[in-house]
Amino acid sequence: MTFQQEREAICRVGKLLYDRGYVAANDGNISVKVGEDRLLITPSGVSKGRMTPDMLLVTDLDGTVLEGNRHPSSEGKMHLAVYRHRPDVGAVVHAHPAMATAFAVCRQGLEAPYLSELVAGLGGVPCTPEFAMLSTDEVPESIIPYLPDHNAVLLANHGALAWGGDLWEAFDRMETVEHTAKIIWNARLLGNPVALTEDEVARLRSLQGMYRKLREVRRPE
């Protein structure tokens, strides 16, 4: 995508987050890596449902603003931590989806292997053990232990964070986090959820490579 298209895509994702109730008021933030040391990031104090492309800022990987006349998200340090520890990541999405955030308030992760799609796709979603004060170094420090082996995390008493190779993968993972939280909650209401066996989990994980391949554009033979 062109630089302008990246800006427009971030605004589309912001509108989706808002319309689906994953954020309210000025909650949440989004970033996309647009160069070796350049990020596009959403501004503070703006509803993600009402952003326009000109509101976005360009920063370097130290958080220094290079373009834009607004203040970048106060949670930018959290995004920077992801990019520094996961060079394969191209985008980060932070939101407060209601059900997933309820799990975060209870400090319960979404790690039990109840859902085949979760095991074969996103993987387990842990929850940080303690509250990290907003807009401080506590937040990025709280997620660092989970970055190497996970693609999303719940933030204790705060919300959810997801990352991916591009913007849409990061958004899809946030959507999966909330969908999973809803299913687990409803399963608990119905009775005792039944986890997949270790053998079933291993077989599902063996399919991850195939599913990654199926996401690629098919080339004519």
N, C-alpha and C positions, 0 to 999 in steps of 0.2 A: 504494500500500500504506500501511497505518497504520504508526505508529512501531513497534509491537509486531511486526507482520508483517515489517518490515525486519529486526528483530533475529532473528526466527526464520529468515528466508531466509539471513542470514549464517551461521547455525549449520548450515543444510542444505548450503550451499556448502562450509563447512569440513569437514563430514563427507564430502562427495564428494571433496574434495582428498585427505583422509586415506585413504579407501577405495580410491582409484585409484592410490595410491602417489605422489602429487605432493608430499606432505610426509611427514615422519617425526618422531616425538617432538613437540617444540614448534615445529617449523619453520613458516614462512609467516605471512602476515598478510593481512587483508581490511579494506577500508573502503568505506563508502557515504556519499555526500553526502545529508543529510536536510534541509538548509535552506540558505539563502544563505551562511551562515557556520558550519554545523554538520556534523560528521561522526560517524558511528558507526564505531568501530574495534575490532579484536580486541585482547585483552589479551596481555601478555608472559607467557611461562612456562606456557602452557596448550596442550595438544594441540588442534589444530583439529578432531579427531574427537570430542572430549569436551566441547566448549564448550556452555554453556547461555546463553539470552538475557540473563540477569541479569549475566553476566560482562562484557558489552560496555560500552565507555565512549563518552561523548559528549565531543568536543573542538571547539574552534573552529579556524579555519584558520591559527592560529598554534601549534596543538598544545597549548593550555591545556586541562586536563581540567575539564569542566563538570559531568559526572555520572559516577558509578561509583567503586568503592572499590579498583580494581586499577591497575596501571601499564599505560599503553597500549603497543602494540608499539614496540619500540626502533627499528624501521624506519619510524616514522610520518613522519619528514622526507621520505622518498621519496614517500609518498602525497601529502603536502602540495605537493610540487613539481609533481606531475602536475596537481592541481586548480588550482594557481595559473597554470600555463601552458596548460591546456586547459579552458576554461570549459564546454565541451560534455560533459566527462566526469562521470559520476555514480557510478562505482565503480572500485576498483583491487584487483587480486589479485596477491599475490606468493607464489611457491611454488618448490620445488626438484625439478621433475619430472626423473627420472633421465637420460633421453636428452638432453633439451634442456640440462640442466645439464652433461652430458658435452661438448656442443658449446661451452658457455660456458667450461669448463675449458680447452678447446683454443683458446678465443677465436675461434671461427668462428661467424658469423651464419648465419641461414637466409634468405638474400637471393636466391640464384640462382632464376630463374623455372622451376622444375621442375614445379610443381603448379598446375593451372588454378584449383583452389579457393583456393589461397593468393593468387594474383594477383588474382582477382576479389573475394576477401573480405578476409582479414586484411591482406594486403600483406607485403612483406619484413620480416624480423625481424633487425635488426642486433645486433651484440654490442659492448659497450663495450670499448675497446682496452686498458684497464688495470684492475687490481683496485682497488676502492674500499673502504677500511676500514669494516667494519660499524658501524652506529649513529652514524656521523659525517656531517658535511656533504659528505664526498667522494661518498657514494652518490647523493644527489639531484643534485649537480653533474654527476655522470657521465652522467645520463640526460637532462638538459635539452636537449642538442643534438638528441636524437631525438624529442622530444615533438611538435613541430609536424607531422611528416609520417609518423608511425608509430603503430601501435596496440599494440605490444608490443616488448620489448627483452630480450636476454640480458645478464645482469650477469656480467662476467668473474670466473671462479672462485667464483661465488656461486649463481646461479639464474636465474629468469625473472620478468618483470613484465609484466602485461597490464592494459589499462584499457578502459572502454567506457561507453556511455551509461547503462547500468544494470548491476546486479550480475550478471545472467545473461549479458549480452553480454561482460562482463569475464571471467567464468568460461569461457564458450565459446571465447574467444580464447586463454586459457591452455591449454585442451584442444587447440585447433588447433596451438598451438606445439609441444606434446609429440608429437602425432600426426605433424606434419610432420617433426620431428627423427627419429622412428623410420623413416619412409618414406625419407628421404634417406640415413640410415645403411644401410638394407637395399639401396637402389639402388646405393650404392657397393660393397657386398659383391658384388653381382651383376655389376658391371662399371662402365662409364663412364656416369653419368646424362646424359641428353640434355635440354638446356634448351629451353624454348619460344623461338620466334623473336621478334624485336622486333615484327613485325606481329601475331603471335598474342597477345603481351602487350598490345598496344594495343587489340585487339579485346576481350579479356577485361576490361580496365579500363573499357571503354565500357559494360559490363554492370553495373557497380557500382550505378548509380542504380536500375536495374530490380530488382536483388536487395534493395536497401533498401526499395523499394516493396512487394515481395512479403512482407517481414517484418511489414508493418503489418496490422492487423485489417481484413478486407474488409468494407466497408459495403454494405448492400443497395441496389440501384439503384431 
